[in-house]
Amino acid sequence: MLQQFQNNNNTGTSRNRKLVPEARQALDQMKFEIAGQLGINLQQGYNGNISAKDAGRIGGNMVKRMIEQQQRQMAGRQ
């Protein structure tokens, strides 16, 4: 697996691809919802004007929420 990652990284293959393309709309909706809760003004399209700190806060909160959702789902199955 590590070798495959290194090969992809060295050939310039993008790692920023959606593993489940059908989830794109839900992820975008989550991004805008979290940005709004944090008081960060996002626009549709390019948002190069926001700081790296704010972009990190949005992404970090998205990951936190997805982990919480998965943990709830896993707990319900046990």
Biotite code that builds the C-alpha atoms (Angstrom):
import biotite.structure as struc

atoms = struc.array([
    struc.Atom([0.000, 0.000, 0.000], chain_id="A", res_id=1, res_name="MET", atom_name="CA", element="C"),
    struc.Atom([2.766, 2.425, 0.905], chain_id="A", res_id=2, res_name="LEU", atom_name="CA", element="C"),
    struc.Atom([4.578, 1.618, -2.346], chain_id="A", res_id=3, res_name="GLN", atom_name="CA", element="C"),
    struc.Atom([1.368, 2.277, -4.296], chain_id="A", res_id=4, res_name="GLN", atom_name="CA", element="C"),
    struc.Atom([0.980, 5.651, -2.529], chain_id="A", res_id=5, res_name="PHE", atom_name="CA", element="C"),
    struc.Atom([4.568, 6.572, -3.314], chain_id="A", res_id=6, res_name="GLN", atom_name="CA", element="C"),
    struc.Atom([4.155, 5.594, -6.953], chain_id="A", res_id=7, res_name="ASN", atom_name="CA", element="C"),
    struc.Atom([1.000, 7.668, -7.310], chain_id="A", res_id=8, res_name="ASN", atom_name="CA", element="C"),
    struc.Atom([2.618, 10.609, -5.579], chain_id="A", res_id=9, res_name="ASN", atom_name="CA", element="C"),
    struc.Atom([5.703, 10.485, -7.768], chain_id="A", res_id=10, res_name="ASN", atom_name="CA", element="C"),
    struc.Atom([3.749, 10.326, -11.030], chain_id="A", res_id=11, res_name="THR", atom_name="CA", element="C"),
    struc.Atom([1.731, 13.415, -10.212], chain_id="A", res_id=12, res_name="GLY", atom_name="CA", element="C"),
    struc.Atom([-1.525, 11.483, -9.794], chain_id="A", res_id=13, res_name="THR", atom_name="CA", element="C"),
    struc.Atom([-3.950, 13.598, -7.808], chain_id="A", res_id=14, res_name="SER", atom_name="CA", element="C"),
    struc.Atom([-4.810, 12.310, -4.363], chain_id="A", res_id=15, res_name="ARG", atom_name="CA", element="C"),
    struc.Atom([-7.602, 14.854, -4.066], chain_id="A", res_id=16, res_name="ASN", atom_name="CA", element="C"),
    struc.Atom([-10.201, 12.650, -5.698], chain_id="A", res_id=17, res_name="ARG", atom_name="CA", element="C"),
    struc.Atom([-13.539, 11.646, -4.291], chain_id="A", res_id=18, res_name="LYS", atom_name="CA", element="C"),
    struc.Atom([-13.688, 7.978, -3.334], chain_id="A", res_id=19, res_name="LEU", atom_name="CA", element="C"),
    struc.Atom([-17.485, 8.207, -3.454], chain_id="A", res_id=20, res_name="VAL", atom_name="CA", element="C"),
    struc.Atom([-18.350, 10.821, -6.100], chain_id="A", res_id=21, res_name="PRO", atom_name="CA", element="C"),
    struc.Atom([-22.028, 10.651, -5.142], chain_id="A", res_id=22, res_name="GLU", atom_name="CA", element="C"),
    struc.Atom([-21.119, 12.233, -1.790], chain_id="A", res_id=23, res_name="ALA", atom_name="CA", element="C"),
    struc.Atom([-19.822, 15.471, -3.344], chain_id="A", res_id=24, res_name="ARG", atom_name="CA", element="C"),
    struc.Atom([-23.068, 17.409, -2.864], chain_id="A", res_id=25, res_name="GLN", atom_name="CA", element="C"),
    struc.Atom([-23.410, 16.311, 0.769], chain_id="A", res_id=26, res_name="ALA", atom_name="CA", element="C"),
    struc.Atom([-19.777, 17.237, 1.483], chain_id="A", res_id=27, res_name="LEU", atom_name="CA", element="C"),
    struc.Atom([-20.220, 20.656, -0.106], chain_id="A", res_id=28, res_name="ASP", atom_name="CA", element="C"),
    struc.Atom([-23.386, 21.216, 1.934], chain_id="A", res_id=29, res_name="GLN", atom_name="CA", element="C"),
    struc.Atom([-21.532, 20.216, 5.116], chain_id="A", res_id=30, res_name="MET", atom_name="CA", element="C"),
    struc.Atom([-18.661, 22.567, 4.240], chain_id="A", res_id=31, res_name="LYS", atom_name="CA", element="C"),
    struc.Atom([-20.965, 25.563, 3.820], chain_id="A", res_id=32, res_name="PHE", atom_name="CA", element="C"),
    struc.Atom([-22.939, 24.675, 6.963], chain_id="A", res_id=33, res_name="GLU", atom_name="CA", element="C"),
    struc.Atom([-19.803, 24.436, 9.091], chain_id="A", res_id=34, res_name="ILE", atom_name="CA", element="C"),
    struc.Atom([-18.342, 27.613, 7.588], chain_id="A", res_id=35, res_name="ALA", atom_name="CA", element="C"),
    struc.Atom([-21.543, 29.440, 8.490], chain_id="A", res_id=36, res_name="GLY", atom_name="CA", element="C"),
    struc.Atom([-21.425, 28.125, 12.056], chain_id="A", res_id=37, res_name="GLN", atom_name="CA", element="C"),
    struc.Atom([-17.826, 29.347, 12.340], chain_id="A", res_id=38, res_name="LEU", atom_name="CA", element="C"),
    struc.Atom([-18.688, 32.749, 10.892], chain_id="A", res_id=39, res_name="GLY", atom_name="CA", element="C"),
    struc.Atom([-16.597, 32.197, 7.756], chain_id="A", res_id=40, res_name="ILE", atom_name="CA", element="C"),
    struc.Atom([-18.092, 33.597, 4.556], chain_id="A", res_id=41, res_name="ASN", atom_name="CA", element="C"),
    struc.Atom([-17.703, 31.063, 1.724], chain_id="A", res_id=42, res_name="LEU", atom_name="CA", element="C"),
    struc.Atom([-18.798, 31.714, -1.835], chain_id="A", res_id=43, res_name="GLN", atom_name="CA", element="C"),
    struc.Atom([-19.729, 29.202, -4.507], chain_id="A", res_id=44, res_name="GLN", atom_name="CA", element="C"),
    struc.Atom([-16.627, 28.425, -6.549], chain_id="A", res_id=45, res_name="GLY", atom_name="CA", element="C"),
    struc.Atom([-13.181, 29.740, -5.748], chain_id="A", res_id=46, res_name="TYR", atom_name="CA", element="C"),
    struc.Atom([-12.462, 30.786, -2.147], chain_id="A", res_id=47, res_name="ASN", atom_name="CA", element="C"),
    struc.Atom([-8.779, 31.676, -2.348], chain_id="A", res_id=48, res_name="GLY", atom_name="CA", element="C"),
    struc.Atom([-9.427, 34.775, -0.284], chain_id="A", res_id=49, res_name="ASN", atom_name="CA", element="C"),
    struc.Atom([-9.939, 32.895, 2.990], chain_id="A", res_id=50, res_name="ILE", atom_name="CA", element="C"),
    struc.Atom([-6.990, 32.280, 5.268], chain_id="A", res_id=51, res_name="SER", atom_name="CA", element="C"),
    struc.Atom([-5.305, 28.904, 5.624], chain_id="A", res_id=52, res_name="ALA", atom_name="CA", element="C"),
    struc.Atom([-6.328, 28.980, 9.277], chain_id="A", res_id=53, res_name="LYS", atom_name="CA", element="C"),
    struc.Atom([-10.022, 29.324, 8.379], chain_id="A", res_id=54, res_name="ASP", atom_name="CA", element="C"),
    struc.Atom([-9.774, 26.661, 5.672], chain_id="A", res_id=55, res_name="ALA", atom_name="CA", element="C"),
    struc.Atom([-8.191, 24.346, 8.233], chain_id="A", res_id=56, res_name="GLY", atom_name="CA", element="C"),
    struc.Atom([-10.913, 25.064, 10.758], chain_id="A", res_id=57, res_name="ARG", atom_name="CA", element="C"),
    struc.Atom([-13.577, 24.151, 8.191], chain_id="A", res_id=58, res_name="ILE", atom_name="CA", element="C"),
    struc.Atom([-11.796, 20.959, 7.122], chain_id="A", res_id=59, res_name="GLY", atom_name="CA", element="C"),
    struc.Atom([-11.016, 19.929, 10.685], chain_id="A", res_id=60, res_name="GLY", atom_name="CA", element="C"),
    struc.Atom([-14.610, 20.356, 11.753], chain_id="A", res_id=61, res_name="ASN", atom_name="CA", element="C"),
    struc.Atom([-15.785, 18.373, 8.708], chain_id="A", res_id=62, res_name="MET", atom_name="CA", element="C"),
    struc.Atom([-13.499, 15.482, 9.681], chain_id="A", res_id=63, res_name="VAL", atom_name="CA", element="C"),
    struc.Atom([-14.640, 15.678, 13.309], chain_id="A", res_id=64, res_name="LYS", atom_name="CA", element="C"),
    struc.Atom([-18.296, 15.537, 12.249], chain_id="A", res_id=65, res_name="ARG", atom_name="CA", element="C"),
    struc.Atom([-17.725, 12.626, 9.857], chain_id="A", res_id=66, res_name="MET", atom_name="CA", element="C"),
    struc.Atom([-15.917, 10.647, 12.563], chain_id="A", res_id=67, res_name="ILE", atom_name="CA", element="C"),
    struc.Atom([-18.764, 11.303, 15.014], chain_id="A", res_id=68, res_name="GLU", atom_name="CA", element="C"),
    struc.Atom([-21.329, 10.175, 12.433], chain_id="A", res_id=69, res_name="GLN", atom_name="CA", element="C"),
    struc.Atom([-19.391, 7.001, 11.700], chain_id="A", res_id=70, res_name="GLN", atom_name="CA", element="C"),
    struc.Atom([-18.983, 6.205, 15.393], chain_id="A", res_id=71, res_name="GLN", atom_name="CA", element="C"),
    struc.Atom([-22.733, 6.597, 15.933], chain_id="A", res_id=72, res_name="ARG", atom_name="CA", element="C"),
    struc.Atom([-23.435, 4.357, 12.957], chain_id="A", res_id=73, res_name="GLN", atom_name="CA", element="C"),
    struc.Atom([-20.983, 1.710, 14.184], chain_id="A", res_id=74, res_name="MET", atom_name="CA", element="C"),
    struc.Atom([-22.403, 1.832, 17.708], chain_id="A", res_id=75, res_name="ALA", atom_name="CA", element="C"),
    struc.Atom([-25.888, 1.244, 16.344], chain_id="A", res_id=76, res_name="GLY", atom_name="CA", element="C"),
    struc.Atom([-24.772, -1.910, 14.572], chain_id="A", res_id=77, res_name="ARG", atom_name="CA", element="C"),
    struc.Atom([-23.285, -3.528, 17.666], chain_id="A", res_id=78, res_name="GLN", atom_name="CA", element="C"),
])
